[in-house]
Amino acid sequence: MADDATVQSRYDAFFAADFMPLIRHAQTQGAEERIAYANEFTAHQLGQIDKKLARLIELMERSATLVPAP
C-alpha cells in the first residue's frame, strides 16, 4: 500500500499538468470514464480558481481598509 505522501504527490503532479485525455495501450477510454476524468480535473481547477479569488478578495478588502477616505 502506497503511503499518503506518495499518493498526494502523484495527484499534485497529475493536476498540475494541462488536461490530457487518458490513453492506455493506444486506446482511449469509454465515454463514461472520459467524462468522469474531465469532471474531476475541472473540479480541481475550479477549486484552485476559488482559492486564488478568495486571496485576491482578501487583499482588496485589506487595502480598502488601509486607504483613508478623502
C-alpha positions as CSV (number, residue, x, y, z in Angstrom):
1,M,0.0,0.0,0.0
2,A,1.4,3.4,-1.0
3,D,1.9,6.0,1.7
4,D,-0.2,9.2,1.7
5,A,2.7,11.4,0.7
6,T,3.3,9.4,-2.5
7,V,-0.3,9.4,-3.4
8,Q,-0.6,13.1,-2.8
9,S,2.5,13.9,-4.9
10,R,1.0,11.8,-7.7
11,Y,-2.2,13.8,-7.6
12,D,-0.4,17.1,-7.4
13,A,1.7,16.2,-10.5
14,F,-1.5,15.0,-12.2
15,F,-3.5,18.1,-11.6
16,A,-0.6,20.5,-12.2
17,A,-0.3,19.4,-15.9
18,D,-2.7,20.5,-18.6
19,F,-5.7,18.4,-19.2
20,M,-4.9,15.4,-21.4
21,P,-7.3,12.5,-22.1
22,L,-6.1,9.3,-20.6
23,I,-4.8,6.9,-23.3
24,R,-3.8,3.4,-22.3
25,H,-2.4,0.8,-24.7
26,A,-3.0,3.1,-27.7
27,Q,-6.7,3.1,-26.9
28,T,-8.9,5.8,-25.4
29,Q,-11.3,5.1,-22.6
30,G,-15.0,4.8,-22.9
31,A,-17.2,7.9,-22.7
32,E,-18.2,7.4,-19.0
33,E,-14.5,7.2,-17.9
34,R,-13.5,10.2,-20.0
35,I,-16.4,12.3,-18.6
36,A,-15.5,11.3,-15.0
37,Y,-11.9,12.2,-15.6
38,A,-12.8,15.5,-17.2
39,N,-15.2,16.3,-14.3
40,E,-12.5,15.5,-11.7
41,F,-10.0,17.7,-13.5
42,T,-12.5,20.5,-13.8
43,A,-13.5,20.4,-10.2
44,H,-9.8,20.6,-9.1
45,Q,-9.2,23.6,-11.4
46,L,-12.3,25.4,-10.1
47,G,-11.1,24.8,-6.6
48,Q,-7.7,26.4,-7.5
49,I,-9.5,29.4,-9.0
50,D,-11.7,29.7,-5.9
51,K,-8.6,29.8,-3.7
52,K,-6.9,32.5,-5.8
53,L,-10.1,34.6,-5.9
54,A,-10.5,34.3,-2.2
55,R,-6.9,35.5,-1.7
56,L,-7.5,38.4,-4.2
57,I,-10.7,39.5,-2.4
58,E,-8.9,39.3,1.0
59,L,-6.1,41.5,-0.3
60,M,-8.5,44.0,-1.8
61,E,-10.5,44.2,1.4
62,R,-7.3,44.7,3.4
63,S,-6.1,47.5,1.1
64,A,-9.5,49.2,1.2
65,T,-9.3,49.5,5.0
66,L,-5.8,50.9,4.7
67,V,-6.7,53.7,2.3
68,P,-8.0,56.8,4.1
69,A,-11.2,58.3,2.8
70,P,-10.8,61.7,1.2
